Each structure stands twice: as C-alpha cells, then as structure tokens.
Amino acid sequence: MLYVKIKKEFENFKIDVEFEVNGEVLALFGASGCGKSMTLKCIAGVEKPDHGLIILNGKVLFDSKKKINLTPQSREVGLLFQNYALFPNMSLKQNIAIAIPKNTNNMEKIIRNKIEDFSLEGLEDNYPHELSGGQQQRVALARMLVNNPKILMLDEPFSALDEHLRWQMEHKLKDILKGHKGSTLYVSHDKDEVFRICDKIAVFNNGRIEEINTKSNLLYNPKTYTTAMLTGCKNIFSAKKIGANRVYLPDLDIELASSNIVSNDLKYIGIYPHKLKITSDNKKENAFKFRIVNIINNLFSYTVTLVPVNLEDKNLKHQIYMEISEYKFEEIKNKKLVFLYFDKEDILLLSN
C-alpha cells in the first residue's frame, strides 16, 4: 500500500494532496499543470515536498517531521517519465543496465530477459536516436521494471506515440500491469485512456484532489464542475435548487426534474451530449423546444448545436450540444425545431 500526504509550495502554485492506493491502478487525472507529475516526482524522491509523509508498504520514504528523505535509489519505485529520459550517449543495453545495482548476480541474464520480454532483440547496441518512439518507450519500460519495483508510476506514457503505436503499447502495458503485484499510479489527461487502463481515478485541480472514486462512479456520475468538464461533459449550466428534486437553469430559463435529491450546495447541472434525446411528446416532463443552429459531421456521429426557442427574443446565445448517431440523425436532418428531452436519470448535480 502507498500512502501520500504532502504539501509543496511554488511561487504561484501549491500542491496539497492526500491519497492512498492499495494494489490497484490509480489514475492521477487532470489538466496540464495541475500538479500530477510533480506528485509522482515527490514520491520517487526526484523532488522533495515541503511537508508531509510518504509510506510504501510500511517503509517510510519521506517524513518531514522526522527528517526522513530516502534517496530515489532506495525507494524501490519505478518511474517512467513522459519523455522516457533515456541517456543519449548509452546504447539500449546500457540504458537498461544502468538501473541494476552493480553487485547484482546474473546481471547479463536479467538484461537479456528484459530485452526478450519487450521484443528488442537485435537492437542491443543501438542508441536512443536510432530507435523509434515505440522502441524507446519499451526500453524505458524495461529499465523501470528491471528491479521489480514495489510501485509503478507512469507519467503520460503514450503522449509521444502516434495512434497506432499507442494502441499497441497500451495492450502491452495492460499485460505488464496485470503481472505487477503492487500498486500503480498513472498520470493522464485522456479520459478514454484512463477508463481503459485504471481502476480508480483521483481528479486533480490546481494542486488538489477534488474527487477520488472508482472509474465507473466518477466518469458516469461526477460530483464537481471540474470532474464533469474533464470527463467530457460539454453541457454545464448554472443552477438553483427550487425543490427537493427540481432545479432552475437561468442560462436556459427552464426548470428540470431530477431523479436525485438536490443538495443545498448545488451550483451547476451537467448533461453529457450523448445523453440528450429527441422526443415527439411535447407534453413530456423535461422536454423543451430548441432550434438547431449548427451540425458537425463526425466520423461515426453528428454533433448538433441547439438554442432554446424561449430565449431567442432575448438575444441570448446559450447553446447546448447533442451527440447523435448517424441512424438517429436521419430523423431530424431536415428539421429546424426539435423537442429536447433531459432524462431525470442523466442530469448531473454538481458543486463547485
């Protein structure tokens, strides 16, 4: 188990996080510059927190009160940097070997096994500039794993790869994580990647963790504005509680019924574009007339932009986005006005 409670202050930014991970893959998920990578560096010992405590499987890696700060080499952690951090003046084999203590028995066998595990045979004497992006990443993974670290930490591991290589390496990584008996921290801002790879998600925002939950709970039922936005909710509007299960949206001048109890700290509601529906029943609760103002043809779907008809005379341009399949689009492609239906079950009640 890894337990982290640290603070680190910079000139215009402060990290203040607390979390634990126990044998699972935890995503540190958030926008660029929110403190994810710096948190990994503090755990690895590359950076030193100002205050706090880091414990891995009962071993204290850092304790500001007791003035404990173990070296990176003695922490038994594996960190894969975003740029792989291979040594340019070392061959593939040397880049892997440098991570192994010099007095290790069977060093040559260990290196050979890792080269075979990652299908790097025949490239032993190549230098990083002679390797493809995918090959460089495999070398970095082999170097990270060569000492069987107690925890794996990966910082945007696929950001430098094209889509085809990313897909291949993602499958390889999933196999590695299945065979790893410890915990894994996975930094990313790609929600689809996180959903495929990770078990739980910690949402970072401005140096703090806003939410931490299983991926299903967090991606399908976010609780905060930031989490909803990061998970792809393009429709987020200011909201006021007007009843136990009812909210008012000033931006759209409509009232909505929710299947959930509305808390007093409600600030926004959200609804994912693919959750909006078209209905022919204009008397249906949570159904309102909207005008179609724009249509974007995606690869396998359409994004339809709409504005509420009841606000057109007020010159307000509060738009809403609906994702619709090619099949369903046929039903509305020649229409200008439609009734949008907000399903009670799909309305996200959000705090700050």
C-alpha positions in Angstrom: 0.0 0.0 0.0 1.1 3.5 -0.8 0.1 6.4 1.5 0.8 10.0 0.4 0.1 13.2 2.3 2.3 16.0 1.1 2.5 19.8 0.6 4.9 21.6 -1.7 4.7 25.3 -2.5 6.0 27.2 -5.5 5.9 30.9 -6.3 2.4 30.8 -7.8 1.3 27.3 -7.2 0.8 24.9 -4.3 0.4 21.1 -4.1 -1.6 19.8 -1.2 -2.8 16.2 -1.7 -3.6 13.2 0.4 -4.5 9.7 -1.0 -3.7 6.0 -0.8 -3.6 3.2 -3.3 -3.6 -0.5 -2.4 -2.8 -3.0 -5.2 -4.8 -1.1 -7.9 -4.2 1.2 -10.8 -5.0 4.7 -9.7 -5.1 7.5 -12.3 -4.0 11.0 -11.4 -6.3 12.7 -13.8 -6.4 16.4 -14.7 -5.4 19.2 -17.0 -1.8 20.0 -17.7 -0.1 21.9 -14.9 -2.4 20.8 -12.1 0.3 19.0 -10.1 0.1 15.4 -11.3 3.7 14.9 -12.5 5.1 16.8 -9.5 3.3 14.5 -7.2 5.0 11.5 -8.9 8.4 13.2 -8.6 7.9 13.7 -4.9 7.0 10.1 -4.4 10.0 9.0 -6.4 12.4 11.2 -4.5 13.3 13.4 -7.5 11.6 16.3 -5.8 11.3 17.0 -2.1 8.0 18.1 -0.5 8.0 20.9 2.0 5.9 18.9 4.4 4.2 15.6 4.7 4.5 11.8 4.8 5.0 9.1 2.1 4.9 5.5 3.2 5.2 2.5 0.8 4.3 -1.0 2.2 5.2 0.1 5.7 8.5 1.7 4.7 8.8 5.5 5.3 10.1 7.1 2.2 9.6 10.7 3.4 8.7 12.2 6.8 9.2 15.9 7.2 8.7 15.8 11.0 11.3 13.0 11.4 13.5 14.4 8.7 13.4 11.2 6.7 14.0 11.6 3.0 15.3 8.4 1.3 17.3 8.6 -1.9 15.5 7.7 -5.2 17.6 4.5 -5.4 16.5 3.2 -2.1 12.8 3.8 -2.5 12.0 0.8 -4.7 9.8 2.7 -7.0 9.7 2.7 -10.8 9.0 6.0 -12.6 8.5 6.2 -16.4 9.0 9.9 -17.4 6.9 11.4 -20.2 9.9 11.9 -22.4 11.4 8.4 -21.4 14.6 10.1 -20.1 16.9 7.7 -21.9 20.6 8.5 -21.8 21.6 9.6 -25.4 25.2 8.5 -25.1 24.3 5.0 -24.0 23.2 2.0 -26.0 19.9 0.3 -25.5 21.6 -2.4 -23.4 23.5 0.2 -21.3 20.3 2.2 -20.7 18.7 -0.9 -19.1 21.8 -2.0 -17.3 22.2 1.4 -15.5 19.1 0.7 -13.4 20.6 -2.5 -12.0 22.9 -2.4 -8.9 26.5 -3.2 -9.9 26.8 -6.1 -7.5 23.7 -7.9 -8.8 24.2 -11.6 -9.7 23.3 -12.7 -13.2 23.1 -9.1 -14.5 23.6 -10.2 -18.1 20.7 -12.7 -17.8 18.4 -10.1 -16.3 19.1 -7.7 -19.1 18.7 -10.4 -21.7 15.3 -11.4 -20.3 14.0 -7.9 -20.3 15.2 -7.4 -23.9 13.3 -10.5 -24.9 10.2 -9.6 -22.8 9.9 -6.3 -24.8 10.9 -7.8 -28.2 14.1 -5.6 -28.5 16.4 -8.4 -29.8 18.9 -7.2 -32.3 18.8 -3.6 -31.1 21.1 -4.0 -28.1 23.8 -1.7 -29.4 21.5 1.0 -30.9 21.5 4.4 -29.3 18.2 6.2 -28.5 18.3 8.4 -31.6 18.4 5.2 -33.7 15.2 3.8 -32.1 11.6 4.5 -33.0 9.3 6.1 -30.5 7.7 2.8 -29.6 11.1 1.2 -29.2 12.3 4.0 -26.9 9.2 3.5 -24.8 9.8 -0.2 -24.5 13.4 0.4 -23.4 12.2 2.9 -20.7 9.6 0.3 -19.5 12.3 -2.4 -19.4 14.6 -0.1 -17.4 11.8 0.7 -15.0 10.8 -2.9 -14.4 14.3 -4.4 -14.2 14.5 -4.2 -10.4 10.9 -5.3 -9.7 9.8 -2.0 -8.1 7.1 -2.1 -5.4 5.1 0.5 -7.2 4.9 1.6 -10.8 4.4 5.3 -11.8 3.8 6.3 -15.4 3.7 9.9 -16.5 1.7 10.3 -19.8 3.4 7.2 -21.2 1.7 7.4 -24.6 1.8 11.1 -25.3 4.8 10.9 -27.8 3.3 8.0 -29.8 1.1 8.0 -32.8 -2.4 6.5 -32.6 -1.4 3.0 -34.0 1.6 2.7 -31.7 -0.3 3.9 -28.8 -2.9 1.2 -29.2 -0.2 -1.5 -29.4 1.7 -0.2 -26.4 -1.5 0.2 -24.4 -2.2 -3.6 -24.7 1.4 -4.3 -23.7 1.1 -2.1 -20.7 -2.1 -3.7 -19.6 -0.3 -7.1 -19.6 2.5 -5.6 -17.5 0.1 -4.2 -15.0 -1.8 -7.5 -14.7 1.5 -9.2 -13.8 2.6 -6.5 -11.4 1.7 -7.4 -7.8 2.0 -3.9 -6.4 0.2 -0.6 -7.0 0.4 1.7 -10.0 0.0 5.4 -10.4 -0.9 6.6 -13.9 -0.8 10.2 -14.9 -3.0 11.3 -17.8 -5.5 13.9 -19.1 -7.0 11.4 -21.6 -10.3 10.2 -20.1 -10.7 7.3 -22.6 -7.2 6.0 -21.8 -7.8 6.3 -18.1 -11.1 4.4 -18.4 -9.5 1.5 -20.3 -6.4 1.2 -18.0 -7.2 2.3 -14.5 -9.3 1.0 -11.6 -9.8 4.2 -9.7 -9.4 7.9 -10.5 -8.2 10.9 -8.5 -9.2 14.2 -10.1 -6.5 16.9 -9.8 -7.4 20.5 -9.9 -5.0 23.3 -9.1 -2.8 21.2 -6.9 -5.6 19.5 -5.0 -7.6 16.3 -5.4 -11.3 17.2 -6.0 -12.7 13.7 -6.2 -11.4 10.1 -5.9 -13.6 7.2 -6.8 -13.9 4.1 -9.0 -13.7 4.9 -12.7 -17.4 4.0 -13.3 -18.7 6.1 -10.5 -16.6 9.1 -11.4 -17.0 9.1 -15.1 -20.7 8.3 -15.1 -21.7 10.3 -12.0 -19.2 13.2 -11.4 -19.9 15.4 -8.4 -18.0 18.6 -9.2 -17.8 21.1 -12.1 -14.1 20.2 -12.8 -14.7 16.5 -12.9 -17.7 16.8 -15.2 -15.7 19.0 -17.6 -12.7 16.7 -17.6 -14.8 13.7 -18.3 -16.3 15.3 -21.4 -19.5 17.0 -20.3 -19.8 19.9 -22.7 -23.2 21.0 -21.3 -22.7 22.6 -17.9 -25.0 25.4 -16.7 -25.5 27.4 -13.5 -28.4 26.0 -11.5 -30.5 26.9 -8.5 -32.3 24.5 -6.2 -36.1 25.1 -6.3 -37.3 21.9 -4.8 -36.3 18.6 -3.4 -35.9 17.2 -6.9 -36.1 20.3 -9.0 -33.7 22.9 -10.3 -33.9 26.1 -12.3 -31.4 26.9 -15.0 -31.1 30.8 -15.5 -29.0 30.4 -18.6 -31.7 28.4 -20.4 -34.7 29.7 -18.5 -36.0 26.2 -17.9 -36.9 24.0 -14.9 -35.8 20.4 -14.7 -36.8 17.5 -12.5 -34.1 15.2 -11.3 -34.2 11.6 -10.1 -31.8 12.5 -7.3 -32.2 14.7 -4.2 -30.9 18.2 -4.9 -28.4 19.3 -2.2 -28.2 22.8 -0.9 -24.6 23.3 -2.2 -25.8 22.8 -5.8 -24.0 25.2 -8.2 -24.4 23.6 -11.6 -26.1 20.9 -13.6 -24.5 18.9 -16.4 -25.6 16.5 -19.0 -23.4 14.7 -21.5 -24.1 15.4 -25.2 -24.8 11.7 -25.9 -27.4 11.6 -23.1 -29.7 14.2 -24.7 -32.6 12.7 -26.6 -35.2 13.9 -29.1 -38.9 13.3 -28.3 -42.1 13.8 -30.2 -44.0 14.2 -27.0 -44.0 17.9 -26.3 -46.0 17.4 -23.1 -43.3 15.2 -21.6 -41.7 16.4 -18.4 -38.2 17.8 -19.0 -38.9 18.3 -22.7 -38.3 21.7 -24.3 -38.3 23.2 -27.8 -34.9 24.0 -29.2 -33.7 25.3 -32.6 -30.9 23.6 -34.5 -28.2 26.2 -35.3 -25.3 24.1 -36.4 -24.4 20.5 -37.3 -20.9 18.9 -37.3 -20.3 15.7 -39.1 -18.0 13.5 -37.0 -16.5 10.2 -38.1 -19.4 8.0 -36.9 -21.8 10.5 -35.4 -23.1 14.1 -35.5 -22.7 16.9 -33.0 -25.8 19.2 -33.1 -25.7 22.6 -31.6 -29.1 24.0 -30.4 -30.5 27.1 -28.6 -33.7 27.2 -26.6 -36.6 28.8 -28.5 -37.9 30.6 -25.4 -34.7 32.7 -25.3 -34.5 33.7 -29.0 -36.3 37.0 -28.5 -33.9 38.0 -25.7 -30.8 37.6 -28.0 -29.2 35.2 -25.6 -27.0 32.6 -27.2 -26.8 29.9 -24.6 -26.0 26.8 -26.7 -26.4 23.1 -25.9 -24.6 20.2 -27.6 -26.1 16.9 -28.5 -24.2 13.9 -29.8 -26.4 11.7 -32.1 -25.8 8.6 -34.1 -25.9 8.6 -37.9 -29.0 6.4 -37.7 -30.9 8.8 -35.4 -29.7 11.9 -37.3 -31.8 10.8 -40.3 -34.9 11.5 -38.2 -34.0 15.2 -37.7 -31.7 16.2 -40.6 -34.4 18.2 -42.3 -35.8 19.8 -39.1 -35.2 23.2 -37.7 -37.1 22.8 -34.5 -37.0 19.8 -32.1 -38.0 18.9 -28.6 -35.0 18.0 -26.4 -35.6 15.6 -23.6 -33.5 15.7 -20.4 -33.8 12.3 -18.8 -34.1 12.7 -15.0 -31.5 9.9 -14.5 -28.9 11.7 -16.7 -28.9 15.1 -15.0 -25.6 15.6 -13.1 -26.0 17.7 -9.9 -22.7 19.5 -9.4 -21.0 21.5 -6.7 -18.0 23.9 -7.3 
